[in-house]
């Protein structure tokens, strides 16, 4: 049986990344237009608050003085995903990496093109769960959600033994069974 081609998975990864990037940019443009200079908009009885925050750092306001470092890290993530996509033969990995790539590109776009300048731009965050101003949970955007969901999917794939190349790593129990069966015939 021949190994599946990488091309359909790379196309899936690229499609997901482009859709996430487009949706992230659209939500940020609409968010800036509707929320700039406004008090937070409470939805679902305060469960979700829409609020415009221009974030120079990462979640929880980490690394606010190192925006350029965060930009370089995001750029590194993009390069790594593009490089590993050459070995991509797993649909699950294509989805996960597409989510992460789209999210990384969304935040990187802000860091490159938004004020105060290239590699120092502040990321537009819009959603503050449970309370305004990120008092309970960090304010985030679609790109952040995409990165987290993609990362979570990678964890699930790793726990299930699914590899980037489409193969499956046998569980410890299966490996022990195989070694017992292999030794029985000797």
N, C-alpha and C positions, 0 to 999 in steps of 0.2 A: 504494500500500500504506500503510495507516495505522500509526502508531506503536503499539507495544504499551502496554497500560494499566499504570499504576504500581501499582494496587491489589493484584494478586497478588504482586508483588515486595515491597511494603511488608508484606503479611501474612507472607510468608516471612521477611523480616528480623525482624519482631516475634516470630514463632514461635521462631526460632533464638535470639534474645536472651533470651526467657523461659525456654527450655529450658536454656540455658547458666547463667543466673542461678539457676534452681532447683537444677541439679546442683552449682553452685559452693557455694551455701548448704548443701545437704545434705552435701557432702563435708567442709565446714568444721565443721559440727555434729558429724558422726560423728568427724572427726579430733580435735576438742577432747575429745570424750567418751572416746575410746580412747587418745589419745597424751599428754594432759595429765600432766605429772610423770613421764613414762617416758623411758627411754633410747631412742635411735633404733631403729626396727625395720628390720632389714636384709632386703632382698628380692633375689632373683636374684644371690646371692653378693656383695652390696654394690653392684651396679649401680644399684639404687634404694634409697634410705633414706627411711622415713617418719618424720617428726620434726615436732613442733609448734614453730613459731617465730612469735612475734607481732612483725610488722615495722612499725615506725613510718615507714620510708622506702620507697624504690624498690629495684629490683634492685641487687645489690652494695652494699647499705646506703647508697645515695646519698640525699641530701636528708632525712636522719633528723630534722633539726630543722625541717623545712618540711612537715610532714604536712598542714597546712591548705592549702598551695599545691598539693600533689598532689591533694587533694580538689577544689579548684577546677578544676584541669586536667581531672580525670575528669569533673566536671560539664560543663565546656566541650565535651568530646568527645561526651558524651551529647546536648547541645543541637545541636551541629553535625550529628551523624548524623540526628537527628530532622528538622532543617531540610532537609538535602540529600535525604532520602528522598522529598520531593515530586517530585523529578526522576528517581527510580529506575525504570529500565525494563530493567535487566540482572539476570538471575538470579545470575550470578557476583558482581556487586557486592552484591546482596541478602544472599548467604551471607556474604561477607567483612564487610560492615558489621554484620550480625547477630552474628557472632562477636565483633567488636570491641565492639559495644554491650553484649552480654551480659557480657563480661569487665569492661568499665568499670563497669557497674552492680554486678557482684559485688564488686569492690574498693571501690567507692564505698559500698556497703552497710556494709562493715566500717568504713570511715572515719567514717561517720555514726553507727552504732549500737554500736560496740564501745568498750571502755575505751581511753584515759582520758576520751573525751567526743566530742561532735559535731564533725565535721571534723578530729578529731585521733586518731580510733580507729586502732588498730594492725591491719593486715591479717593474717589467719591464713594462714600458708604451711605446707605439709605435705610436699612432695616435694623431697628433696635427692639429685640424681643423683651417682653415682660415689663419694661420700664424705659422711659426716654433717656437719652444721653448715655446709653451704654452702662447704666448703673448696675444692672444685673448680669448682662451678657454683652459682649462687644458688638458695636454697630458693624454691620457687614453689608456686602453686596452680592450680586449673582455670581461674580467671579469667585468670591470666597466660598460660597456654597458649593460651586462646581468643584473646586479644589478639594474640599472636605469630602464630598460624595465620591469623587474619583479615588481619593486616598483610602476611604472606607472600603470601596469595592476592591482595591488592591489587597487590602488586609484579608478580606473574605476569600479572594482567589488564592492567596498564599496559604490560608488555613485549609482550603480544599485541595491544595497541592497542584493547582493549575499554573502552568509555566507560560512565560512569554511566547515561547515557540510552539505552543499548542499541546505540548506533552503534559502528562500528569505524573507528579511525583508520588510514588506509592506511600501510603501511610505506614507508620511504624509497625502496626499489626500486620499489614499486607507484606511488608519486607520480612518480618519474622516468619510468616507462613511460607513465603517463597524460599527462604533459606532452609527451613525444615524440610520442605518438599524436595529441594535440590540435594540436600544431604542424604535423604532417604534412599535415593537411587544409587548411591555409591557403594 
